[in-house]
Amino acid sequence: MSEVVKVNNLSKAFGSHVVLDNVSFVVDEGENMVVFGQSGTGKSVLLKCMVGLLVPDSGDVFIADIDILKLSYKKLNEVRKYIGFLFQGAALYDSMSVRENLEFPLLRHFNYTASEREEKINQVLEKVSLEEAIDKMPAELSGGMRKRIGLARSIIAEPKLMLYDEPTTGLDPITSKEISSLILELQKSLNMTSIIVTHDLLCAEIIADRAIVLDQGIVKQDGTIAELTSSKDPFLRNFFSHDIL
């Protein structure tokens, strides 16, 4: 299997506070990797560094063998077309309908005709089972529906890499399980590689092929969910018994 993501010795500090300290890992094609860690350990910062939303202090990020950190702004935006990013709050535009939210990235980054855009919008709404929501406004949607629409917008450009920042946060357990299962289903059907930041152990158990745990800016452990949750390491035992809700 080829490596889709390779992170080498990535470091990032805000003033004297070191958030990432020589973090390194690889993610293979088609793999789902979960990132665990206590609040403030740099999980979201890691994702933002990977797509150039934050500039790390040192280290390298390769996506499909492209050195992201050395790209011009224009070339970075070209690469971002094929990276999906689902933010915690789904990040929908409140003044736009569902249709307009989904159409926005297509208008901004691609040269599709109106009929091609309409077809893509209908296809992704079908994938997330929300065809009837096409003309609704975000304020009319439940939390779970907003997550589904955010997910639909993230995959509409058929990304090869998906980054999820707490995809189930704020959702009840049943909806959380539904979203996690949907993420796994879409990953398999679209043959995507995924990195998922989450505190939700059930979500991780459904989605993850592998997980890493960040502690004080370093990769504390790397393994399957079963290996991590059964570890006798004192930090991991405490983490999974207290910090995962």
TANORNOR-V549449 format. One record per pair of residues at least 12 apart in sequence whose ideal C-beta (glycine too) atoms are under 6 Angstrom apart, sorted by the first residue. I is the first residue (numbers start at 1). J is the second residue. Records with the same first field share a line. If there is no record, write none. Layout:
BEGIN
I: J  J
END
This chain:
BEGIN
1: 28  29
2: 29
3: 26  28
4: 27  29  161  193
5: 27  63
6: 26  62
7: 24  25  61
8: 24  59  60
9: 22  24  59
10: 23  56  59
11: 57  58  59
12: 45  56  57
13: 57
18: 217
19: 42  45  217
20: 42  217
21: 217  218
23: 219
25: 212
27: 193
29: 193
30: 193
31: 193  209
32: 194  207  208  209
33: 195  210
34: 196  204  208  211
35: 197  212
36: 211  213
37: 214
38: 243
41: 214
42: 214  217
43: 197
44: 165
47: 163  165
51: 83
52: 76
81: 109  157
82: 159  160
83: 159  161
84: 154  155  159  162
85: 163
86: 150  151  154  164  167
87: 165
88: 165  166  169
90: 146  147  150
92: 138
94: 138
97: 135  137
98: 133  134  136  149
99: 134
101: 153
102: 121  153  156
103: 117
105: 157
120: 156
124: 152  156
128: 148  151  152
130: 148
143: 170  171
144: 171  175
147: 179
161: 193
162: 192  194
163: 195
164: 196
165: 197
166: 197  198
168: 200  203
180: 203  206  207
181: 206
183: 207
184: 206  207
201: 244
204: 225
205: 225
208: 225
211: 225  228
END
